[in-house]
Amino acid sequence: MKHTTFKDAYGVLQQHAQTLRDQQEPNIDDLLKIVEESVAAFKVCQARIDAVEKALEKELGHGGAAAEAAASPAQDEPPF
């Protein structure tokens, strides 16, 4: 799997997961291909997620007010 979108890579993961769920018994002959394609698709998805997280951190700042508010509970709410 070469350069692709998150949506395409996620679709590959969903398709392979469904294929594995639908099998009554494992098809060992296809398993290596499924694993290789799934690992490649996962890496694409993870890279896109990492890029979005970095962009959000850059835009919101590492210690910005929004990040602090999300990390700490409101003072009016009980801590549990």
Secondary structure as UniProt FT lines:
FT   HELIX           6..22
FT   HELIX           28..60
FT   TURN            62..63
FT   HELIX           65..71
FT   TURN            75..76
//
